[in-house]
């Protein structure tokens, strides 16, 4: 029985791609930061997938209920992430920058089902990281290649969501997540990095944990699906101001609902109808609508999986 169910930013190509990255006089510091951050996340995914394909055989996946097609797709995904690492390293070397190196990681799964659940969440976060990081890229050439790889990461997300028993296309729109939020979540898997790695200009937000968190080391399930209109609980060590809200970011929607407090650091909130699929929850100082300003964030994000509503097909829209 398959269980239901955290990375990458835009990778940029080298001479192996149709539009090679060459050293340009207008390569800016922000582009280098984006490249280094992307490589940090691609290293994480590369190690994550290689660990799975080296630890589990096709027979292991078969015994866990996954067919040969899934295992073959998994090997292609692992190869994609490896190629992204090589491409990013080449792009940074092309502008005379030393690429950041892989770190030591801890991924909380111990069996095939645990891996699949975690892979679904990681790929969703990776796609969100691409969307959130794209506006930071100043080079149009870099951005076009980033968009190309975003497509690949979105395909990975669909494969993993389907394998985890989730609706592959649960939301009509992708969900963008800012780099600081991505870094906050990615840091949960990083044990230590080489001292020679460049520092990234991000300070993680205070942690926010929901009532069905990412799997523990011996767990076999990922994020348990919730329903819009239902209630979800969160805990945080951050100081939550009176009147704070829980703000849900899902697709193009940013919606806040009032939090209910039963004890310090513990609050519950209703899940809005706009939340569908992988959704990010924040504690915010006030009611937020339309866009989330980082100055409003108290803690987060937490990742929740919201079962999408039954689709409605209107044949009059042709």
ZIHUZI-V390502 format. One record per backbone hydrogen bond with DSSP energy under -1.0 kcal/mol. CO is the residue of the C=O (numbers start at 1). NH is the residue of the N-H. E is the energy in kcal/mol with one decimal. If there is no record, write none. Layout:
# ZIHUZI-V390502
co=CO nh=NH e=E
co=CO nh=NH e=E
This chain:
# ZIHUZI-V390502
co=4 nh=222 e=-1.5
co=14 nh=17 e=-2.1
co=24 nh=27 e=-1.5
co=28 nh=32 e=-1.7
co=29 nh=33 e=-2.3
co=30 nh=34 e=-2.5
co=31 nh=35 e=-2.5
co=32 nh=36 e=-2.7
co=33 nh=37 e=-2.6
co=34 nh=38 e=-2.9
co=35 nh=39 e=-2.5
co=36 nh=40 e=-2.2
co=37 nh=41 e=-2.0
co=38 nh=42 e=-2.6
co=39 nh=43 e=-2.6
co=40 nh=44 e=-1.3
co=41 nh=45 e=-2.2
co=42 nh=46 e=-2.9
co=43 nh=47 e=-2.5
co=44 nh=48 e=-2.3
co=45 nh=49 e=-2.6
co=46 nh=50 e=-2.2
co=47 nh=51 e=-2.2
co=48 nh=52 e=-1.3
co=49 nh=53 e=-2.5
co=50 nh=54 e=-1.4
co=51 nh=55 e=-1.2
co=52 nh=56 e=-2.8
co=57 nh=61 e=-1.9
co=58 nh=62 e=-2.2
co=59 nh=63 e=-2.7
co=60 nh=64 e=-1.3
co=61 nh=66 e=-2.8
co=62 nh=65 e=-1.5
co=67 nh=71 e=-1.6
co=68 nh=72 e=-2.5
co=69 nh=73 e=-2.5
co=70 nh=74 e=-2.4
co=71 nh=75 e=-1.7
co=72 nh=76 e=-1.7
co=73 nh=77 e=-2.6
co=74 nh=78 e=-2.5
co=75 nh=79 e=-2.0
co=76 nh=80 e=-2.5
co=77 nh=81 e=-2.3
co=78 nh=82 e=-1.9
co=79 nh=83 e=-2.4
co=80 nh=84 e=-2.3
co=81 nh=85 e=-1.9
co=82 nh=86 e=-2.1
co=83 nh=87 e=-2.6
co=84 nh=88 e=-2.6
co=85 nh=89 e=-2.5
co=86 nh=90 e=-2.1
co=87 nh=91 e=-2.4
co=88 nh=92 e=-2.3
co=89 nh=93 e=-2.3
co=90 nh=94 e=-1.8
co=92 nh=97 e=-2.5
co=93 nh=96 e=-1.9
co=104 nh=191 e=-3.1
co=104 nh=192 e=-1.2
co=107 nh=109 e=-2.2
co=111 nh=115 e=-2.1
co=112 nh=116 e=-2.5
co=113 nh=117 e=-2.4
co=114 nh=118 e=-2.0
co=115 nh=119 e=-2.9
co=116 nh=120 e=-2.0
co=117 nh=121 e=-1.3
co=118 nh=122 e=-2.8
co=119 nh=123 e=-2.5
co=120 nh=124 e=-1.7
co=121 nh=125 e=-2.2
co=122 nh=126 e=-2.4
co=123 nh=127 e=-2.4
co=124 nh=128 e=-1.9
co=125 nh=129 e=-2.2
co=126 nh=130 e=-1.9
co=127 nh=131 e=-1.9
co=128 nh=132 e=-2.3
co=128 nh=177 e=-2.0
co=129 nh=133 e=-2.2
co=130 nh=134 e=-1.8
co=133 nh=136 e=-1.7
co=134 nh=137 e=-1.6
co=139 nh=143 e=-2.4
co=140 nh=144 e=-2.1
co=141 nh=145 e=-1.5
co=142 nh=146 e=-2.5
co=143 nh=147 e=-2.4
co=144 nh=148 e=-1.5
co=145 nh=149 e=-2.1
co=146 nh=150 e=-2.1
co=147 nh=151 e=-1.5
co=148 nh=152 e=-1.1
co=149 nh=153 e=-2.5
co=150 nh=154 e=-2.4
co=151 nh=155 e=-2.1
co=152 nh=156 e=-2.1
co=153 nh=157 e=-2.2
co=154 nh=158 e=-2.0
co=155 nh=159 e=-2.1
co=156 nh=160 e=-2.5
co=157 nh=161 e=-2.7
co=158 nh=162 e=-2.3
co=159 nh=163 e=-2.0
co=160 nh=164 e=-1.8
co=161 nh=166 e=-2.9
co=162 nh=165 e=-1.4
co=178 nh=182 e=-2.1
co=179 nh=183 e=-2.9
co=180 nh=184 e=-2.2
co=181 nh=185 e=-1.8
co=182 nh=186 e=-2.9
co=183 nh=187 e=-2.2
co=185 nh=188 e=-1.3
co=186 nh=189 e=-2.1
co=189 nh=106 e=-2.4
co=192 nh=104 e=-3.2
co=194 nh=197 e=-1.7
co=200 nh=202 e=-1.8
co=206 nh=300 e=-2.8
co=209 nh=235 e=-2.9
co=216 nh=219 e=-1.8
co=226 nh=307 e=-3.3
co=227 nh=230 e=-2.2
co=230 nh=271 e=-2.9
co=232 nh=269 e=-2.0
co=233 nh=211 e=-1.8
co=234 nh=267 e=-2.3
co=235 nh=209 e=-2.7
co=241 nh=244 e=-1.5
co=244 nh=259 e=-1.3
co=245 nh=284 e=-2.8
co=246 nh=257 e=-2.6
co=247 nh=282 e=-2.3
co=248 nh=255 e=-2.4
co=249 nh=280 e=-2.4
co=250 nh=253 e=-2.2
co=253 nh=250 e=-2.4
co=254 nh=290 e=-1.1
co=255 nh=248 e=-3.5
co=257 nh=246 e=-2.9
co=260 nh=268 e=-2.2
co=263 nh=266 e=-2.1
co=265 nh=236 e=-2.0
co=266 nh=262 e=-1.2
co=267 nh=234 e=-3.0
co=268 nh=260 e=-2.8
co=269 nh=232 e=-2.5
co=271 nh=229 e=-2.9
co=272 nh=275 e=-1.4
co=277 nh=306 e=-2.0
co=279 nh=304 e=-2.7
co=280 nh=249 e=-3.0
co=281 nh=302 e=-2.3
co=282 nh=247 e=-3.0
co=283 nh=298 e=-3.6
co=283 nh=299 e=-1.3
co=284 nh=245 e=-2.5
co=289 nh=291 e=-1.2
co=293 nh=296 e=-2.2
co=294 nh=297 e=-1.3
co=296 nh=285 e=-2.1
co=299 nh=283 e=-2.5
co=302 nh=281 e=-2.8
co=304 nh=279 e=-3.1
co=305 nh=226 e=-3.2
co=306 nh=277 e=-3.3
co=314 nh=317 e=-1.6
co=316 nh=318 e=-1.1
